[in-house]
């Protein structure tokens, strides 16, 4: 199975987890997704009062320099471990 097919499946799987992951895990998944699909962070930093946006931006910014294929593989691995631990909705 190609990396792109695995990645696309992981994107669908993360939407169907039985439980919502903790915020730090959600930020990691978000950052890996953005790095895999867009590449290095290319948006200006959100304002100080946009706490959620700033956390997401910082998480993505920390992935700078990671290749898109590596980010896809890391995303697939992270989602697979979540599916193994919490399972998918029926």
Phi, psi and omega in degrees: 000131182291158179300320180296319179295317177298318180297312179300321178294319179296323178299318178290318181299320183295334178284344186243023177293146179295327182233149174282127180294164177297158183303320181294325178288319177300319179295319179296315180297316178301311182298318179294320179298311181296319180295322181289325186262331184248323188103203182302148181307127184232021181242152178292152180296133177296162179295164184299331184273353176268078187297316181293312179299320180293319179297318179295316180298314181296320179298315179294318182300326180291345178270000182307137180092347177282131180294156181295322178294320178295318179297319177298315180296317178297321178297311179302313181297318182293316180293321178300318179293326177293317179298319179296325184274322182247339179083174179253155175297151180293000000 
